[in-house]
Amino acid sequence: GEDVEQSLFLSVREGDSSVINCTYTDSSSTYLYWYKQEPGAGLQLLTYIFSNMDMKQDQRLTVLLNKKDKHLSLRIADTQTGDSAIYFCAERGPVPSGTYKYIFGTGTRLKVLA
Amino acid sequence: DGGITQSPKYLFRKEGQNVTLSCEQNLNHDAMYWYRQDPGQGLRLIYYSQIVNDFQKGDIAEGYSVSREKKESFPLTVTSAQKNPTAFYLCATEGGMGQPQHFGDGTRLSIL
């Protein structure tokens, strides 16, 4: 079945690195995404990776993809208090009708301690 | 996301009432989506539309209805048949193959 799993909470100290993990089940997923949600707001796209890539780096963000284990991670370097939010992992994969759908994880609430 | 406007930001529904949530976009994206978000849960797909005058049910369509008469607009009606409508509703658009979804700022619906 389709499922995207994330741990619910992560707490780190300001200046440390944060690593948010995600596992997914659909091996045919083509793209995997990381979104950030601040309180009362919509989801903001942070970064995404195509399934034939192992790693993608974008400033303080590093995405690692282990396709064999269906494991995706987001590393935030030098975490700041402004990074406190909920982070969602999402996969995009085909469905039998010929279209595709997104499946979102439950979100990881990151708390950055000053 | 400045290109997707959801309104109102807060909405209250009385028993037996239908309410409509607005989603307008100026990104020229073909595909539009409605999600429901409950506390501690991920997003669940209600309806989606890949082209004008066409839409499909998502995973939790019961008690909801949509229309797609214009490319820019994809309103969601929460009908009285939806017995637990209290949630945060998010509209998203997508520009095409491989492009990520972009989200509006959401509408929070509560029961009076």
Chai-1 contact restraints between the chains, C-beta under 6 A:
chainA,res_idxA,chainB,res_idxB,connection_type,confidence,min_distance_angstrom,max_distance_angstrom,comment,restraint_id
A,Y33,B,P100,contact,1.0,0.0,6.0,A-B,restraint_1
A,A41,B,D105,contact,1.0,0.0,6.0,A-B,restraint_2
A,G42,B,L90,contact,1.0,0.0,6.0,A-B,restraint_3
A,G42,B,F103,contact,1.0,0.0,6.0,A-B,restraint_4
A,G42,B,G104,contact,1.0,0.0,6.0,A-B,restraint_5
A,G42,B,D105,contact,1.0,0.0,6.0,A-B,restraint_6
A,G42,B,G106,contact,1.0,0.0,6.0,A-B,restraint_7
A,L43,B,F103,contact,1.0,0.0,6.0,A-B,restraint_8
A,L45,B,P100,contact,1.0,0.0,6.0,A-B,restraint_9
A,Y48,B,P100,contact,1.0,0.0,6.0,A-B,restraint_10
A,F104,B,G42,contact,1.0,0.0,6.0,A-B,restraint_11
A,F104,B,L43,contact,1.0,0.0,6.0,A-B,restraint_12
A,G105,B,G42,contact,1.0,0.0,6.0,A-B,restraint_13
A,T106,B,Q41,contact,1.0,0.0,6.0,A-B,restraint_14
A,T106,B,G42,contact,1.0,0.0,6.0,A-B,restraint_15
